[in-house]
């Protein structure tokens, strides 16, 4: 472990992580998507029901006046700092809330580091014995006191967030892709197979790393005699851990791994929990589910597949849809606030990052765009002139926007 380079002088209060980063486990289908960024549609209704979904409303394509990709003003955001690892590139970002500790991981370099949010310098760097796994391979606790890391060899390691000291090592299965959740008493690991036959859910005691239970059948998780292709896990809530796959969403007892197979079965590619509400991305848009009852409250449909975790900020939910664009819906009712169609000859869109007045999105090439949070209209664009630049992740801090570009993480002052 390298020596501390800088004390973290930012406030790092214990806050619950309302916005979790990572995409679904496994490789996502990549497609071209078309449209234009200045199209917004207001007052579309999401499906609203007390546990009974209804059909979504019909799309319209009214296009207002406003800036386009070609006419959008340049932001010229001031770069506060830029961070890189000593060897290899940054592939993973994780943080405990908008003000909490900030961590990065290097997949091929097999390292985890904690950064100072104010300066970007490394407080500590911890080497692992194998490269990080695909998926959500690093995950802090909601309070930011520990961070879990998973490697492609199957090792799950819990580190002390203050100095990076290892607290314990354990072994998971199916290491092609991994998703981690750190609760107050358990560390939950979802691991996927290499041949798309299913996956396993494993619970480790948070204090000791002792294996509490592992739910598999013939080396993969199975429900109703069908393999579950796992894509996401939530932190344990009210005695349950929620898991999702392309063939359904389920809850599992945190005590013994028992599956409650009578629960809500909408397939999901990732979700975000905010208070007692779970917002699920799916093939058709976003489902809002009440917890712990697991009853669907409403559905807001999109034209394209919502293939990333939604972002919850204030009283709205923001999400990306493949081959479509970005949506903002009311968090309580599912009513549509706006829709911004997006054009880029690139990959599937990332989940948006949301700051006080702006929703940040990217073409995953050389540009980051700012949408007006209230209307969805295009405010400006930040270009990255680095040769072969590729915007890989966006994260929000309370006073900055974090952008991962070609393996280096930069913090920019808000406009």
C-alpha positions, -999 to 999 in steps of 0.1 A, spaced: 0 0 0 13 34 -9 17 61 17 -10 87 22 -5 116 -1 -32 140 11 -57 142 39 -93 143 28 -103 177 38 -138 175 24 -168 169 47 -176 132 46 -207 127 67 -224 94 69 -250 96 42 -270 68 26 -260 62 -10 -290 75 -29 -274 71 -63 -254 39 -71 -233 38 -100 -228 7 -119 -245 -9 -149 -260 -44 -152 -237 -74 -149 -226 -89 -182 -221 -74 -216 -250 -52 -228 -261 -51 -264 -247 -21 -281 -266 -1 -307 -268 31 -326 -294 55 -314 -309 84 -332 -330 115 -325 -321 150 -315 -313 164 -281 -336 193 -281 -369 173 -282 -388 173 -250 -423 162 -242 -441 173 -211 -470 160 -191 -470 124 -204 -486 102 -179 -469 72 -164 -489 41 -154 -503 47 -119 -519 20 -99 -522 5 -65 -504 -27 -74 -522 -31 -107 -504 -17 -138 -523 -2 -167 -514 5 -203 -490 34 -209 -500 65 -228 -492 72 -264 -460 89 -275 -460 123 -293 -432 139 -312 -436 177 -308 -403 193 -312 -398 228 -296 -374 255 -306 -341 255 -287 -304 247 -290 -293 217 -310 -261 197 -309 -247 220 -335 -257 252 -319 -253 244 -282 -230 269 -264 -197 255 -250 -195 254 -212 -158 258 -208 -160 241 -174 -130 246 -151 -112 214 -142 -106 212 -105 -84 182 -106 -75 151 -126 -66 117 -111 -49 86 -125 -35 54 -111 2 47 -109 -3 18 -133 -31 10 -156 -63 30 -160 -93 37 -138 -122 14 -147 -145 17 -117 -158 46 -96 -178 43 -63 -188 68 -37 -209 68 -5 -234 95 -13 -228 129 -29 -206 140 0 -191 108 11 -157 90 5 -147 86 -32 -130 54 -44 -117 42 -78 -106 8 -91 -82 -3 -118 -94 -35 -135 -62 -47 -152 -39 -31 -126 -58 -50 -98 -59 -19 -75 -84 0 -54 -77 36 -42 -94 63 -22 -92 98 -36 -95 132 -19 -127 148 -34 -111 182 -31 -78 175 -48 -80 141 -65 -48 129 -47 -47 93 -35 -51 88 3 -42 52 -1 -38 25 -28 -44 -12 -22 -31 -39 -45 -52 -70 -51 -39 -104 -62 -61 -105 -94 -78 -80 -117 -112 -66 -107 -142 -86 -119 -165 -72 -145 -197 -55 -132 -199 -35 -100 -166 -48 -86 -161 -21 -59 -189 -10 -35 -187 10 -3 -211 8 26 -238 35 27 -219 52 55 -185 49 37 -167 32 66 -157 1 45 -155 -8 8 -158 -43 -7 -139 -53 -38 -143 -85 -60 -117 -99 -84 -121 -121 -114 -105 -150 -95 -135 -150 -71 -120 -133 -41 -142 -108 -22 -122 -85 1 -135 -60 26 -112 -30 32 -112 -3 59 -121 30 42 -98 50 64 -65 33 55 -73 6 30 -63 -22 54 -79 -56 45 -105 -67 71 -112 -102 55 -111 -122 23 -137 -147 12 -145 -166 -21 -175 -162 -43 -185 -183 -73 -191 -176 -110 -166 -148 -114 -175 -137 -149 -195 -108 -135 -201 -96 -100 -223 -71 -82 -218 -62 -45 -240 -48 -18 -227 -38 16 -253 -38 44 -250 -32 82 -246 -70 89 -239 -87 56 -221 -84 23 -242 -97 -6 -225 -109 -37 -243 -116 -70 -221 -135 -94 -228 -146 -130 -217 -176 -150 -196 -173 -182 -221 -193 -203 -253 -173 -194 -268 -202 -176 -275 -183 -144 -257 -171 -113 -254 -173 -75 -263 -151 -46 -239 -153 -16 -241 -137 18 -210 -131 39 -209 -119 75 -198 -83 73 -176 -85 105 -159 -118 99 -163 -127 62 -178 -160 72 -201 -176 46 -237 -173 58 -254 -189 28 -252 -194 -9 -282 -198 -31 -274 -220 -61 -287 -251 -78 -263 -270 -99 -240 -241 -98 -265 -214 -107 -295 -197 -91 -327 -213 -102 -363 -202 -97 -393 -223 -110 -368 -246 -127 -354 -218 -148 -320 -202 -145 -320 -166 -133 -296 -143 -152 -287 -119 -124 -282 -83 -131 -285 -63 -99 -288 -65 -62 -299 -40 -35 -287 -35 0 -306 -56 25 -339 -39 36 -362 -52 63 -348 -87 62 -348 -91 24 -322 -86 -3 -337 -78 -37 -322 -94 -69 -331 -89 -105 -326 -107 -138 -339 -107 -173 -366 -132 -164 -379 -115 -133 -372 -97 -100 -373 -114 -66 -366 -110 -30 -345 -134 -9 -345 -138 29 -313 -122 43 -314 -148 71 -312 -180 51 -313 -173 14 -349 -185 9 -365 -171 -22 -399 -156 -20 -410 -168 -54 -445 -152 -53 -432 -117 -57 -432 -91 -84 -418 -106 -116 -410 -77 -139 -376 -83 -155 -350 -56 -146 -316 -45 -156 -309 -25 -125 -325 -4 -99 -321 24 -74 -337 25 -39 -348 58 -24 -364 56 10 -393 30 8 -395 30 -30 -375 9 -55 -372 23 -91 -365 -5 -116 -352 -1 -151 -367 -26 -175 -373 -35 -211 -402 -11 -213 -392 18 -190 -393 23 -152 -413 5 -126 -418 21 -91 -422 -6 -64 -432 0 -28 -410 -16 -2 -410 -39 16 -443 -51 2 -428 -53 -33 -460 -40 -49 -458 -20 -81 -470 16 -77 -466 29 -112 -449 23 -146 -435 50 -168 -429 36 -203 -401 46 -227 -397 39 -264 -364 22 -259 -351 -2 -233 -341 14 -200 -308 -4 -196 -292 16 -168 -299 23 -132 -323 53 -128 -311 84 -109 -333 97 -82 -329 134 -73 -354 155 -54 -389 147 -65 -379 132 -99 -365 101 -115 -341 105 -144 -332 76 -167 -317 67 -201 -334 45 -227 -314 28 -255 -322 39 -291 -343 67 -275 -329 93 -251 -334 106 -216 -365 109 -194 -376 127 -163 -407 115 -144 -423 124 -112 -410 101 -84 -443 98 -67 -467 94 -96 -447 85 -127 -460 115 -147 -436 125 -173 -418 158 -168 -399 157 -201 -382 135 -227 -350 145 -244 -342 124 -275 -305 120 -281 -284 114 -311 -249 99 -311 -231 73 -333 -219 55 -302 -228 30 -275 -258 26 -252 -263 57 -230 -250 60 -195 -273 68 -166 -274 106 -161 -257 125 -133 -279 152 -117 -267 184 -100 -287 213 -86 -299 227 -120 -285 203 -146 -289 168 -158 -256 156 -173 -255 131 -202 -229 120 -226 -224 106 -261 -197 83 -246 -173 97 -271 -158 132 -266 -187 152 -252 -207 158 -221 -240 177 -224 -260 196 -199 -298 195 -199 -320 219 -180 -332 199 -150 -367 215 -152 -373 213 -189 -349 189 -205 -337 215 -230 -300 215 -240 -280 241 -220 -245 235 -232 -217 211 -241 -183 203 -228 -158 189 -254 -128 168 -246 -101 173 -272 -79 144 -261 -72 121 -291 -94 91 -290 -112 104 -260 -140 83 -246 -164 94 -218 -169 63 -197 -187 74 -165 -204 104 -150 -209 110 -113 -222 140 -93 -208 155 -62 -226 183 -44 -204 210 -59 -188 192 -89 -193 168 -118 -170 138 -121 -161 126 -156 -141 95 -164 -124 100 -197 -102 74 -212 -92 60 -178 -86 93 -160 -110 109 -136 -116 146 -136 -136 169 -114 -152 200 -129 -166 230 -113 -203 234 -119 -213 262 -143 
